[in-house]
Amino acid sequence: MLSTYKKRIIKELGRVPEEKMPKLYKVIHQITSEFISKTKKPGKRGSLKGLWKGSSIDDSLFFEAKKPLFPL
């Protein structure tokens, strides 16, 4: 049995012109994807922590970019 809210949503959808349905679908898809919890896929990183581990910074590039912003 449909809940009251689902009935209301379906009723509102019936009022939308057919040519607007593709745009409406995109909006609804975006909204529902925000409400549905996503599970983490194996092998995918959850954060960027440790991403640059072992990397070094080229100081000359840093100082070259800094010159126009902070002239002496």
Predicted model as a PDB file, atoms N, CA, C, CB and O in Angstrom, pLDDT in the B-factor column:
MODEL        1                                                                  
ATOM      1  N   MET A   1       0.838  -1.179   0.000  1.00 69.00           N  
ATOM      2  CA  MET A   1       0.000   0.000   0.000  1.00 69.00           C  
ATOM      3  C   MET A   1       0.885   1.244   0.000  1.00 69.00           C  
ATOM      4  CB  MET A   1      -0.955  -0.003   1.216  1.00 69.00           C  
ATOM      5  O   MET A   1       1.852   1.319   0.757  1.00 69.00           O  
ATOM      6  N   LEU A   2       0.559   2.208  -0.837  1.00 77.00           N  
ATOM      7  CA  LEU A   2       1.333   3.434  -0.938  1.00 77.00           C  
ATOM      8  C   LEU A   2       1.092   4.335   0.261  1.00 77.00           C  
ATOM      9  CB  LEU A   2       0.993   4.170  -2.223  1.00 77.00           C  
ATOM     10  O   LEU A   2      -0.029   4.458   0.756  1.00 77.00           O  
ATOM     11  N   SER A   3       2.157   4.954   0.708  1.00 91.00           N  
ATOM     12  CA  SER A   3       2.012   5.901   1.810  1.00 91.00           C  
ATOM     13  C   SER A   3       1.369   7.181   1.297  1.00 91.00           C  
ATOM     14  CB  SER A   3       3.383   6.203   2.467  1.00 91.00           C  
ATOM     15  O   SER A   3       1.283   7.404   0.089  1.00 91.00           O  
ATOM     16  N   THR A   4       0.927   8.000   2.207  1.00 92.00           N  
ATOM     17  CA  THR A   4       0.293   9.277   1.854  1.00 92.00           C  
ATOM     18  C   THR A   4       1.238  10.147   1.040  1.00 92.00           C  
ATOM     19  CB  THR A   4      -0.150  10.027   3.118  1.00 92.00           C  
ATOM     20  O   THR A   4       0.820  10.776   0.068  1.00 92.00           O  
ATOM     21  N   TYR A   5       2.502  10.188   1.425  1.00 91.00           N  
ATOM     22  CA  TYR A   5       3.462  11.030   0.713  1.00 91.00           C  
ATOM     23  C   TYR A   5       3.723  10.525  -0.707  1.00 91.00           C  
ATOM     24  CB  TYR A   5       4.773  11.096   1.487  1.00 91.00           C  
ATOM     25  O   TYR A   5       3.830  11.320  -1.641  1.00 91.00           O  
ATOM     26  N   LYS A   6       3.824   9.220  -0.867  1.00 90.00           N  
ATOM     27  CA  LYS A   6       4.033   8.666  -2.207  1.00 90.00           C  
ATOM     28  C   LYS A   6       2.837   8.994  -3.100  1.00 90.00           C  
ATOM     29  CB  LYS A   6       4.255   7.131  -2.139  1.00 90.00           C  
ATOM     30  O   LYS A   6       3.011   9.319  -4.274  1.00 90.00           O  
ATOM     31  N   LYS A   7       1.629   8.911  -2.552  1.00 91.00           N  
ATOM     32  CA  LYS A   7       0.434   9.252  -3.322  1.00 91.00           C  
ATOM     33  C   LYS A   7       0.478  10.721  -3.747  1.00 91.00           C  
ATOM     34  CB  LYS A   7      -0.844   8.969  -2.499  1.00 91.00           C  
ATOM     35  O   LYS A   7       0.157  11.055  -4.887  1.00 91.00           O  
ATOM     36  N   ARG A   8       0.877  11.584  -2.828  1.00 92.00           N  
ATOM     37  CA  ARG A   8       0.960  13.014  -3.141  1.00 92.00           C  
ATOM     38  C   ARG A   8       2.010  13.286  -4.223  1.00 92.00           C  
ATOM     39  CB  ARG A   8       1.290  13.818  -1.874  1.00 92.00           C  
ATOM     40  O   ARG A   8       1.792  14.092  -5.128  1.00 92.00           O  
ATOM     41  N   ILE A   9       3.136  12.609  -4.113  1.00 90.00           N  
ATOM     42  CA  ILE A   9       4.213  12.789  -5.099  1.00 90.00           C  
ATOM     43  C   ILE A   9       3.749  12.336  -6.474  1.00 90.00           C  
ATOM     44  CB  ILE A   9       5.482  12.007  -4.680  1.00 90.00           C  
ATOM     45  O   ILE A   9       3.987  13.023  -7.467  1.00 90.00           O  
ATOM     46  N   ILE A  10       3.091  11.189  -6.541  1.00 91.00           N  
ATOM     47  CA  ILE A  10       2.597  10.667  -7.816  1.00 91.00           C  
ATOM     48  C   ILE A  10       1.554  11.618  -8.408  1.00 91.00           C  
ATOM     49  CB  ILE A  10       1.995   9.252  -7.630  1.00 91.00           C  
ATOM     50  O   ILE A  10       1.523  11.832  -9.619  1.00 91.00           O  
ATOM     51  N   LYS A  11       0.714  12.177  -7.564  1.00 93.00           N  
ATOM     52  CA  LYS A  11      -0.301  13.125  -8.032  1.00 93.00           C  
ATOM     53  C   LYS A  11       0.370  14.366  -8.632  1.00 93.00           C  
ATOM     54  CB  LYS A  11      -1.246  13.531  -6.868  1.00 93.00           C  
ATOM     55  O   LYS A  11      -0.041  14.847  -9.688  1.00 93.00           O  
ATOM     56  N   GLU A  12       1.395  14.877  -7.962  1.00 93.00           N  
ATOM     57  CA  GLU A  12       2.119  16.052  -8.463  1.00 93.00           C  
ATOM     58  C   GLU A  12       2.820  15.736  -9.784  1.00 93.00           C  
ATOM     59  CB  GLU A  12       3.147  16.537  -7.420  1.00 93.00           C  
ATOM     60  O   GLU A  12       2.829  16.562 -10.697  1.00 93.00           O  
ATOM     61  N   LEU A  13       3.404  14.548  -9.886  1.00 92.00           N  
ATOM     62  CA  LEU A  13       4.086  14.155 -11.121  1.00 92.00           C  
ATOM     63  C   LEU A  13       3.120  14.107 -12.296  1.00 92.00           C  
ATOM     64  CB  LEU A  13       4.760  12.795 -10.947  1.00 92.00           C  
ATOM     65  O   LEU A  13       3.508  14.389 -13.430  1.00 92.00           O  
ATOM     66  N   GLY A  14       1.879  13.757 -12.039  1.00 93.00           N  
ATOM     67  CA  GLY A  14       0.871  13.698 -13.084  1.00 93.00           C  
ATOM     68  C   GLY A  14       0.552  15.059 -13.678  1.00 93.00           C  
ATOM     69  O   GLY A  14       0.032  15.143 -14.791  1.00 93.00           O  
ATOM     70  N   ARG A  15       0.854  16.114 -12.956  1.00 94.00           N  
ATOM     71  CA  ARG A  15       0.583  17.470 -13.422  1.00 94.00           C  
ATOM     72  C   ARG A  15       1.681  18.023 -14.325  1.00 94.00           C  
ATOM     73  CB  ARG A  15       0.399  18.381 -12.243  1.00 94.00           C  
ATOM     74  O   ARG A  15       1.480  19.043 -14.983  1.00 94.00           O  
ATOM     75  N   VAL A  16       2.839  17.365 -14.367  1.00 93.00           N  
ATOM     76  CA  VAL A  16       3.974  17.853 -15.148  1.00 93.00           C  
ATOM     77  C   VAL A  16       3.786  17.502 -16.622  1.00 93.00           C  
ATOM     78  CB  VAL A  16       5.300  17.258 -14.617  1.00 93.00           C  
ATOM     79  O   VAL A  16       3.471  16.359 -16.952  1.00 93.00           O  
ATOM     80  N   PRO A  17       3.979  18.483 -17.511  1.00 93.00           N  
ATOM     81  CA  PRO A  17       3.850  18.193 -18.951  1.00 93.00           C  
ATOM     82  C   PRO A  17       4.880  17.158 -19.408  1.00 93.00           C  
ATOM     83  CB  PRO A  17       4.012  19.487 -19.773  1.00 93.00           C  
ATOM     84  O   PRO A  17       5.994  17.103 -18.887  1.00 93.00           O  
ATOM     85  N   GLU A  18       4.501  16.363 -20.362  1.00 94.00           N  
ATOM     86  CA  GLU A  18       5.344  15.265 -20.850  1.00 94.00           C  
ATOM     87  C   GLU A  18       6.709  15.747 -21.340  1.00 94.00           C  
ATOM     88  CB  GLU A  18       4.635  14.527 -21.972  1.00 94.00           C  
ATOM     89  O   GLU A  18       7.715  15.075 -21.111  1.00 94.00           O  
ATOM     90  N   GLU A  19       6.760  16.892 -22.006  1.00 94.00           N  
ATOM     91  CA  GLU A  19       8.038  17.381 -22.542  1.00 94.00           C  
ATOM     92  C   GLU A  19       9.009  17.819 -21.442  1.00 94.00           C  
ATOM     93  CB  GLU A  19       7.789  18.545 -23.490  1.00 94.00           C  
ATOM     94  O   GLU A  19      10.203  17.977 -21.700  1.00 94.00           O  
ATOM     95  N   LYS A  20       8.512  18.015 -20.227  1.00 92.00           N  
ATOM     96  CA  LYS A  20       9.369  18.403 -19.097  1.00 92.00           C  
ATOM     97  C   LYS A  20       9.865  17.196 -18.297  1.00 92.00           C  
ATOM     98  CB  LYS A  20       8.612  19.349 -18.172  1.00 92.00           C  
ATOM     99  O   LYS A  20      10.684  17.345 -17.391  1.00 92.00           O  
ATOM    100  N   MET A  21       9.377  16.021 -18.628  1.00 92.00           N  
ATOM    101  CA  MET A  21       9.729  14.812 -17.873  1.00 92.00           C  
ATOM    102  C   MET A  21      11.226  14.488 -17.859  1.00 92.00           C  
ATOM    103  CB  MET A  21       8.987  13.646 -18.439  1.00 92.00           C  
ATOM    104  O   MET A  21      11.736  14.111 -16.805  1.00 92.00           O  
ATOM    105  N   PRO A  22      11.957  14.615 -18.975  1.00 91.00           N  
ATOM    106  CA  PRO A  22      13.396  14.309 -18.908  1.00 91.00           C  
ATOM    107  C   PRO A  22      14.142  15.183 -17.892  1.00 91.00           C  
ATOM    108  CB  PRO A  22      14.024  14.485 -20.286  1.00 91.00           C  
ATOM    109  O   PRO A  22      15.006  14.701 -17.160  1.00 91.00           O  
ATOM    110  N   LYS A  23      13.797  16.463 -17.860  1.00 92.00           N  
ATOM    111  CA  LYS A  23      14.436  17.371 -16.898  1.00 92.00           C  
ATOM    112  C   LYS A  23      14.027  17.015 -15.465  1.00 92.00           C  
ATOM    113  CB  LYS A  23      14.062  18.843 -17.210  1.00 92.00           C  
ATOM    114  O   LYS A  23      14.852  17.020 -14.551  1.00 92.00           O  
ATOM    115  N   LEU A  24      12.757  16.710 -15.289  1.00 92.00           N  
ATOM    116  CA  LEU A  24      12.258  16.319 -13.974  1.00 92.00           C  
ATOM    117  C   LEU A  24      12.936  15.036 -13.495  1.00 92.00           C  
ATOM    118  CB  LEU A  24      10.735  16.133 -14.014  1.00 92.00           C  
ATOM    119  O   LEU A  24      13.281  14.905 -12.320  1.00 92.00           O  
ATOM    120  N   TYR A  25      13.118  14.099 -14.412  1.00 91.00           N  
ATOM    121  CA  TYR A  25      13.785  12.848 -14.043  1.00 91.00           C  
ATOM    122  C   TYR A  25      15.185  13.121 -13.495  1.00 91.00           C  
ATOM    123  CB  TYR A  25      13.866  11.901 -15.256  1.00 91.00           C  
ATOM    124  O   TYR A  25      15.582  12.544 -12.483  1.00 91.00           O  
ATOM    125  N   LYS A  26      15.932  14.004 -14.166  1.00 90.00           N  
ATOM    126  CA  LYS A  26      17.286  14.320 -13.712  1.00 90.00           C  
ATOM    127  C   LYS A  26      17.275  14.907 -12.310  1.00 90.00           C  
ATOM    128  CB  LYS A  26      17.959  15.292 -14.677  1.00 90.00           C  
ATOM    129  O   LYS A  26      18.120  14.576 -11.479  1.00 90.00           O  
ATOM    130  N   VAL A  27      16.305  15.784 -12.057  1.00 90.00           N  
ATOM    131  CA  VAL A  27      16.193  16.407 -10.727  1.00 90.00           C  
ATOM    132  C   VAL A  27      15.857  15.361  -9.676  1.00 90.00           C  
ATOM    133  CB  VAL A  27      15.119  17.520 -10.730  1.00 90.00           C  
ATOM    134  O   VAL A  27      16.479  15.314  -8.614  1.00 90.00           O  
ATOM    135  N   ILE A  28      14.881  14.530  -9.970  1.00 90.00           N  
ATOM    136  CA  ILE A  28      14.472  13.495  -9.009  1.00 90.00           C  
ATOM    137  C   ILE A  28      15.602  12.513  -8.757  1.00 90.00           C  
ATOM    138  CB  ILE A  28      13.233  12.744  -9.515  1.00 90.00           C  
ATOM    139  O   ILE A  28      15.832  12.100  -7.620  1.00 90.00           O  
ATOM    140  N   HIS A  29      16.304  12.142  -9.813  1.00 89.00           N  
ATOM    141  CA  HIS A  29      17.425  11.217  -9.655  1.00 89.00           C  
ATOM    142  C   HIS A  29      18.497  11.815  -8.738  1.00 89.00           C  
ATOM    143  CB  HIS A  29      18.032  10.868 -11.029  1.00 89.00           C  
ATOM    144  O   HIS A  29      19.034  11.124  -7.873  1.00 89.00           O  
ATOM    145  N   GLN A  30      18.801  13.085  -8.928  1.00 88.00           N  
ATOM    146  CA  GLN A  30      19.803  13.755  -8.094  1.00 88.00           C  
ATOM    147  C   GLN A  30      19.356  13.795  -6.634  1.00 88.00           C  
ATOM    148  CB  GLN A  30      20.064  15.183  -8.607  1.00 88.00           C  
ATOM    149  O   GLN A  30      20.142  13.521  -5.728  1.00 88.00           O  
ATOM    150  N   ILE A  31      18.107  14.134  -6.421  1.00 88.00           N  
ATOM    151  CA  ILE A  31      17.584  14.215  -5.045  1.00 88.00           C  
ATOM    152  C   ILE A  31      17.590  12.848  -4.377  1.00 88.00           C  
ATOM    153  CB  ILE A  31      16.156  14.792  -5.041  1.00 88.00           C  
ATOM    154  O   ILE A  31      18.041  12.717  -3.239  1.00 88.00           O  
ATOM    155  N   THR A  32      17.096  11.835  -5.067  1.00 87.00           N  
ATOM    156  CA  THR A  32      17.028  10.509  -4.444  1.00 87.00           C  
ATOM    157  C   THR A  32      18.415   9.941  -4.182  1.00 87.00           C  
ATOM    158  CB  THR A  32      16.235   9.551  -5.326  1.00 87.00           C  
ATOM    159  O   THR A  32      18.610   9.206  -3.214  1.00 87.00           O  
ATOM    160  N   SER A  33      19.377  10.272  -5.032  1.00 85.00           N  
ATOM    161  CA  SER A  33      20.724   9.759  -4.791  1.00 85.00           C  
ATOM    162  C   SER A  33      21.330  10.375  -3.531  1.00 85.00           C  
ATOM    163  CB  SER A  33      21.625  10.039  -5.999  1.00 85.00           C  
ATOM    164  O   SER A  33      22.213   9.778  -2.915  1.00 85.00           O  
ATOM    165  N   GLU A  34      20.867  11.557  -3.145  1.00 81.00           N  
ATOM    166  CA  GLU A  34      21.328  12.174  -1.900  1.00 81.00           C  
ATOM    167  C   GLU A  34      20.752  11.463  -0.679  1.00 81.00           C  
ATOM    168  CB  GLU A  34      20.945  13.654  -1.869  1.00 81.00           C  
ATOM    169  O   GLU A  34      21.400  11.408   0.367  1.00 81.00           O  
ATOM    170  N   PHE A  35      19.548  10.920  -0.801  1.00 81.00           N  
ATOM    171  CA  PHE A  35      18.894  10.271   0.329  1.00 81.00           C  
ATOM    172  C   PHE A  35      19.280   8.809   0.497  1.00 81.00           C  
ATOM    173  CB  PHE A  35      17.415  10.375   0.179  1.00 81.00           C  
ATOM    174  O   PHE A  35      19.226   8.276   1.606  1.00 81.00           O  
ATOM    175  N   ILE A  36      19.664   8.164  -0.580  1.00 81.00           N  
ATOM    176  CA  ILE A  36      20.016   6.750  -0.526  1.00 81.00           C  
ATOM    177  C   ILE A  36      21.476   6.640  -0.113  1.00 81.00           C  
ATOM    178  CB  ILE A  36      19.763   6.046  -1.899  1.00 81.00           C  
ATOM    179  O   ILE A  36      22.353   7.242  -0.733  1.00 81.00           O  
ATOM    180  N   SER A  37      21.733   5.866   0.941  1.00 69.00           N  
ATOM    181  CA  SER A  37      23.115   5.726   1.401  1.00 69.00           C  
ATOM    182  C   SER A  37      23.912   4.897   0.412  1.00 69.00           C  
ATOM    183  CB  SER A  37      23.166   5.084   2.801  1.00 69.00           C  
ATOM    184  O   SER A  37      23.440   3.885  -0.106  1.00 69.00           O  
ATOM    185  N   LYS A  38      25.110   5.342   0.167  1.00 66.00           N  
ATOM    186  CA  LYS A  38      25.982   4.651  -0.771  1.00 66.00           C  
ATOM    187  C   LYS A  38      27.005   3.839   0.009  1.00 66.00           C  
ATOM    188  CB  LYS A  38      26.683   5.653  -1.725  1.00 66.00           C  
ATOM    189  O   LYS A  38      27.551   4.304   1.009  1.00 66.00           O  
ATOM    190  N   THR A  39      27.254   2.633  -0.455  1.00 64.00           N  
ATOM    191  CA  THR A  39      28.267   1.810   0.188  1.00 64.00           C  
ATOM    192  C   THR A  39      29.592   2.050  -0.512  1.00 64.00           C  
ATOM    193  CB  THR A  39      27.880   0.303   0.156  1.00 64.00           C  
ATOM    194  O   THR A  39      29.641   2.316  -1.713  1.00 64.00           O  
ATOM    195  N   LYS A  40      30.642   1.952   0.245  1.00 60.00           N  
ATOM    196  CA  LYS A  40      31.977   2.171  -0.281  1.00 60.00           C  
ATOM    197  C   LYS A  40      32.394   0.989  -1.148  1.00 60.00           C  
ATOM    198  CB  LYS A  40      32.984   2.389   0.863  1.00 60.00           C  
ATOM    199  O   LYS A  40      32.269  -0.167  -0.741  1.00 60.00           O  
ATOM    200  N   LYS A  41      32.887   1.287  -2.341  1.00 63.00           N  
ATOM    201  CA  LYS A  41      33.337   0.228  -3.239  1.00 63.00           C  
ATOM    202  C   LYS A  41      34.747  -0.197  -2.849  1.00 63.00           C  
ATOM    203  CB  LYS A  41      33.293   0.696  -4.720  1.00 63.00           C  
ATOM    204  O   LYS A  41      35.568   0.647  -2.491  1.00 63.00           O  
ATOM    205  N   PRO A  42      35.039  -1.505  -2.912  1.00 65.00           N  
ATOM    206  CA  PRO A  42      36.370  -1.962  -2.546  1.00 65.00           C  
ATOM    207  C   PRO A  42      37.431  -1.373  -3.476  1.00 65.00           C  
ATOM    208  CB  PRO A  42      36.429  -3.486  -2.574  1.00 65.00           C  
ATOM    209  O   PRO A  42      37.237  -1.288  -4.688  1.00 65.00           O  
ATOM    210  N   GLY A  43      38.547  -0.973  -2.888  1.00 64.00           N  
ATOM    211  CA  GLY A  43      39.639  -0.443  -3.679  1.00 64.00           C  
ATOM    212  C   GLY A  43      39.553   1.052  -3.912  1.00 64.00           C  
ATOM    213  O   GLY A  43      40.502   1.651  -4.418  1.00 64.00           O  
ATOM    214  N   LYS A  44      38.448   1.661  -3.557  1.00 65.00           N  
ATOM    215  CA  LYS A  44      38.308   3.107  -3.724  1.00 65.00           C  
ATOM    216  C   LYS A  44      38.719   3.787  -2.422  1.00 65.00           C  
ATOM    217  CB  LYS A  44      36.843   3.495  -4.120  1.00 65.00           C  
ATOM    218  O   LYS A  44      38.414   3.315  -1.327  1.00 65.00           O  
ATOM    219  N   ARG A  45      39.422   4.911  -2.574  1.00 59.00           N  
ATOM    220  CA  ARG A  45      39.866   5.664  -1.404  1.00 59.00           C  
ATOM    221  C   ARG A  45      38.702   6.454  -0.834  1.00 59.00           C  
ATOM    222  CB  ARG A  45      41.036   6.605  -1.762  1.00 59.00           C  
ATOM    223  O   ARG A  45      37.876   6.981  -1.580  1.00 59.00           O  
ATOM    224  N   GLY A  46      38.637   6.537   0.468  1.00 65.00           N  
ATOM    225  CA  GLY A  46      37.618   7.332   1.128  1.00 65.00           C  
ATOM    226  C   GLY A  46      38.070   8.752   1.364  1.00 65.00           C  
ATOM    227  O   GLY A  46      37.242   9.644   1.550  1.00 65.00           O  
ATOM    228  N   SER A  47      39.371   8.977   1.360  1.00 69.00           N  
ATOM    229  CA  SER A  47      39.887  10.325   1.578  1.00 69.00           C  
ATOM    230  C   SER A  47      41.197  10.478   0.829  1.00 69.00           C  
ATOM    231  CB  SER A  47      40.080  10.615   3.089  1.00 69.00           C  
ATOM    232  O   SER A  47      41.692   9.532   0.216  1.00 69.00           O  
ATOM    233  N   LEU A  48      41.745  11.662   0.882  1.00 69.00           N  
ATOM    234  CA  LEU A  48      43.020  11.932   0.230  1.00 69.00           C  
ATOM    235  C   LEU A  48      44.198  11.814   1.207  1.00 69.00           C  
ATOM    236  CB  LEU A  48      43.000  13.322  -0.396  1.00 69.00           C  
ATOM    237  O   LEU A  48      45.343  12.095   0.852  1.00 69.00           O  
ATOM    238  N   LYS A  49      43.900  11.399   2.428  1.00 67.00           N  
ATOM    239  CA  LYS A  49      44.939  11.279   3.443  1.00 67.00           C  
ATOM    240  C   LYS A  49      46.031  10.310   2.976  1.00 67.00           C  
ATOM    241  CB  LYS A  49      44.333  10.806   4.783  1.00 67.00           C  
ATOM    242  O   LYS A  49      45.753   9.168   2.610  1.00 67.00           O  
ATOM    243  N   GLY A  50      47.258  10.785   2.997  1.00 69.00           N  
ATOM    244  CA  GLY A  50      48.385   9.955   2.618  1.00 69.00           C  
ATOM    245  C   GLY A  50      48.642   9.896   1.125  1.00 69.00           C  
ATOM    246  O   GLY A  50      49.539   9.179   0.681  1.00 69.00           O  
ATOM    247  N   LEU A  51      47.883  10.626   0.354  1.00 67.00           N  
ATOM    248  CA  LEU A  51      48.019  10.580  -1.092  1.00 67.00           C  
ATOM    249  C   LEU A  51      49.391  11.058  -1.557  1.00 67.00           C  
ATOM    250  CB  LEU A  51      46.939  11.414  -1.736  1.00 67.00           C  
ATOM    251  O   LEU A  51      49.963  10.504  -2.495  1.00 67.00           O  
ATOM    252  N   TRP A  52      49.914  12.092  -0.896  1.00 70.00           N  
ATOM    253  CA  TRP A  52      51.182  12.690  -1.318  1.00 70.00           C  
ATOM    254  C   TRP A  52      52.369  12.129  -0.539  1.00 70.00           C  
ATOM    255  CB  TRP A  52      51.126  14.200  -1.150  1.00 70.00           C  
ATOM    256  O   TRP A  52      53.461  12.696  -0.583  1.00 70.00           O  
ATOM    257  N   LYS A  53      52.170  11.043   0.158  1.00 71.00           N  
ATOM    258  CA  LYS A  53      53.231  10.452   0.973  1.00 71.00           C  
ATOM    259  C   LYS A  53      54.456  10.144   0.117  1.00 71.00           C  
ATOM    260  CB  LYS A  53      52.730   9.173   1.668  1.00 71.00           C  
ATOM    261  O   LYS A  53      54.351   9.480  -0.915  1.00 71.00           O  
ATOM    262  N   GLY A  54      55.610  10.627   0.551  1.00 73.00           N  
ATOM    263  CA  GLY A  54      56.849  10.369  -0.163  1.00 73.00           C  
ATOM    264  C   GLY A  54      57.118  11.338  -1.292  1.00 73.00           C  
ATOM    265  O   GLY A  54      58.163  11.249  -1.936  1.00 73.00           O  
ATOM    266  N   SER A  55      56.205  12.264  -1.554  1.00 74.00           N  
ATOM    267  CA  SER A  55      56.411  13.239  -2.617  1.00 74.00           C  
ATOM    268  C   SER A  55      57.255  14.400  -2.097  1.00 74.00           C  
ATOM    269  CB  SER A  55      55.056  13.750  -3.161  1.00 74.00           C  
ATOM    270  O   SER A  55      57.262  14.698  -0.902  1.00 74.00           O  
ATOM    271  N   SER A  56      57.952  15.033  -3.002  1.00 74.00           N  
ATOM    272  CA  SER A  56      58.736  16.202  -2.611  1.00 74.00           C  
ATOM    273  C   SER A  56      58.240  17.419  -3.378  1.00 74.00           C  
ATOM    274  CB  SER A  56      60.250  15.970  -2.869  1.00 74.00           C  
ATOM    275  O   SER A  56      57.671  17.295  -4.462  1.00 74.00           O  
ATOM    276  N   ILE A  57      58.461  18.595  -2.802  1.00 73.00           N  
ATOM    277  CA  ILE A  57      58.027  19.845  -3.409  1.00 73.00           C  
ATOM    278  C   ILE A  57      59.218  20.518  -4.058  1.00 73.00           C  
ATOM    279  CB  ILE A  57      57.371  20.777  -2.365  1.00 73.00           C  
ATOM    280  O   ILE A  57      60.293  20.614  -3.465  1.00 73.00           O  
ATOM    281  N   ASP A  58      59.018  20.982  -5.281  1.00 77.00           N  
ATOM    282  CA  ASP A  58      60.055  21.728  -5.980  1.00 77.00           C  
ATOM    283  C   ASP A  58      59.941  23.183  -5.515  1.00 77.00           C  
ATOM    284  CB  ASP A  58      59.909  21.599  -7.557  1.00 77.00           C  
ATOM    285  O   ASP A  58      59.072  23.926  -5.970  1.00 77.00           O  
ATOM    286  N   ASP A  59      60.838  23.577  -4.597  1.00 81.00           N  
ATOM    287  CA  ASP A  59      60.781  24.916  -4.013  1.00 81.00           C  
ATOM    288  C   ASP A  59      60.919  26.016  -5.047  1.00 81.00           C  
ATOM    289  CB  ASP A  59      61.854  25.069  -2.978  1.00 81.00           C  
ATOM    290  O   ASP A  59      60.350  27.092  -4.868  1.00 81.00           O  
ATOM    291  N   SER A  60      61.648  25.785  -6.111  1.00 84.00           N  
ATOM    292  CA  SER A  60      61.835  26.828  -7.114  1.00 84.00           C  
ATOM    293  C   SER A  60      60.499  27.205  -7.760  1.00 84.00           C  
ATOM    294  CB  SER A  60      62.835  26.365  -8.187  1.00 84.00           C  
ATOM    295  O   SER A  60      60.271  28.376  -8.062  1.00 84.00           O  
ATOM    296  N   LEU A  61      59.623  26.234  -7.972  1.00 80.00           N  
ATOM    297  CA  LEU A  61      58.309  26.524  -8.533  1.00 80.00           C  
ATOM    298  C   LEU A  61      57.464  27.341  -7.558  1.00 80.00           C  
ATOM    299  CB  LEU A  61      57.587  25.224  -8.897  1.00 80.00           C  
ATOM    300  O   LEU A  61      56.733  28.244  -7.964  1.00 80.00           O  
ATOM    301  N   PHE A  62      57.568  27.021  -6.294  1.00 77.00           N  
ATOM    302  CA  PHE A  62      56.830  27.751  -5.263  1.00 77.00           C  
ATOM    303  C   PHE A  62      57.278  29.216  -5.212  1.00 77.00           C  
ATOM    304  CB  PHE A  62      57.026  27.083  -3.885  1.00 77.00           C  
ATOM    305  O   PHE A  62      56.442  30.119  -5.192  1.00 77.00           O  
ATOM    306  N   PHE A  63      58.594  29.451  -5.193  1.00 82.00           N  
ATOM    307  CA  PHE A  63      59.103  30.814  -5.111  1.00 82.00           C  
ATOM    308  C   PHE A  63      58.805  31.598  -6.386  1.00 82.00           C  
ATOM    309  CB  PHE A  63      60.604  30.799  -4.846  1.00 82.00           C  
ATOM    310  O   PHE A  63      58.566  32.804  -6.327  1.00 82.00           O  
ATOM    311  N   GLU A  64      58.816  30.930  -7.530  1.00 83.00           N  
ATOM    312  CA  GLU A  64      58.512  31.597  -8.808  1.00 83.00           C  
ATOM    313  C   GLU A  64      57.047  32.053  -8.846  1.00 83.00           C  
ATOM    314  CB  GLU A  64      58.807  30.644 -10.001  1.00 83.00           C  
ATOM    315  O   GLU A  64      56.747  33.140  -9.341  1.00 83.00           O  
ATOM    316  N   ALA A  65      56.147  31.230  -8.329  1.00 83.00           N  
ATOM    317  CA  ALA A  65      54.736  31.587  -8.298  1.00 83.00           C  
ATOM    318  C   ALA A  65      54.456  32.669  -7.264  1.00 83.00           C  
ATOM    319  CB  ALA A  65      53.890  30.360  -8.007  1.00 83.00           C  
ATOM    320  O   ALA A  65      53.502  33.433  -7.409  1.00 83.00           O  
ATOM    321  N   LYS A  66      55.263  32.738  -6.245  1.00 83.00           N  
ATOM    322  CA  LYS A  66      55.070  33.699  -5.155  1.00 83.00           C  
ATOM    323  C   LYS A  66      55.507  35.117  -5.545  1.00 83.00           C  
ATOM    324  CB  LYS A  66      55.842  33.245  -3.920  1.00 83.00           C  
ATOM    325  O   LYS A  66      54.958  36.091  -5.031  1.00 83.00           O  
ATOM    326  N   LYS A  67      56.476  35.241  -6.435  1.00 83.00           N  
ATOM    327  CA  LYS A  67      57.042  36.546  -6.816  1.00 83.00           C  
ATOM    328  C   LYS A  67      55.994  37.558  -7.272  1.00 83.00           C  
ATOM    329  CB  LYS A  67      58.054  36.357  -7.917  1.00 83.00           C  
ATOM    330  O   LYS A  67      55.980  38.670  -6.746  1.00 83.00           O  
ATOM    331  N   PRO A  68      55.106  37.230  -8.231  1.00 84.00           N  
ATOM    332  CA  PRO A  68      54.138  38.246  -8.674  1.00 84.00           C  
ATOM    333  C   PRO A  68      53.132  38.637  -7.596  1.00 84.00           C  
ATOM    334  CB  PRO A  68      53.393  37.745  -9.882  1.00 84.00           C  
ATOM    335  O   PRO A  68      52.589  39.741  -7.620  1.00 84.00           O  
ATOM    336  N   LEU A  69      52.888  37.741  -6.664  1.00 83.00           N  
ATOM    337  CA  LEU A  69      51.906  38.025  -5.610  1.00 83.00           C  
ATOM    338  C   LEU A  69      52.495  38.869  -4.481  1.00 83.00           C  
ATOM    339  CB  LEU A  69      51.361  36.722  -5.042  1.00 83.00           C  
ATOM    340  O   LEU A  69      51.807  39.713  -3.905  1.00 83.00           O  
ATOM    341  N   PHE A  70      53.755  38.639  -4.171  1.00 82.00           N  
ATOM    342  CA  PHE A  70      54.413  39.328  -3.058  1.00 82.00           C  
ATOM    343  C   PHE A  70      55.755  39.895  -3.517  1.00 82.00           C  
ATOM    344  CB  PHE A  70      54.614  38.367  -1.855  1.00 82.00           C  
ATOM    345  O   PHE A  70      56.809  39.358  -3.176  1.00 82.00           O  
ATOM    346  N   PRO A  71      55.714  40.977  -4.288  1.00 75.00           N  
ATOM    347  CA  PRO A  71      56.981  41.547  -4.751  1.00 75.00           C  
ATOM    348  C   PRO A  71      57.763  42.148  -3.582  1.00 75.00           C  
ATOM    349  CB  PRO A  71      56.727  42.620  -5.830  1.00 75.00           C  
ATOM    350  O   PRO A  71      57.184  42.620  -2.604  1.00 75.00           O  
ATOM    351  N   LEU A  72      59.090  42.120  -3.708  1.00 68.00           N  
ATOM    352  CA  LEU A  72      59.941  42.656  -2.629  1.00 68.00           C  
ATOM    353  C   LEU A  72      60.020  44.147  -2.644  1.00 68.00           C  
ATOM    354  CB  LEU A  72      61.324  42.098  -2.723  1.00 68.00           C  
ATOM    355  O   LEU A  72      60.695  44.738  -1.802  1.00 68.00           O  
TER     356      LEU A  72                                                      
ENDMDL                                                                          
END                                                                             
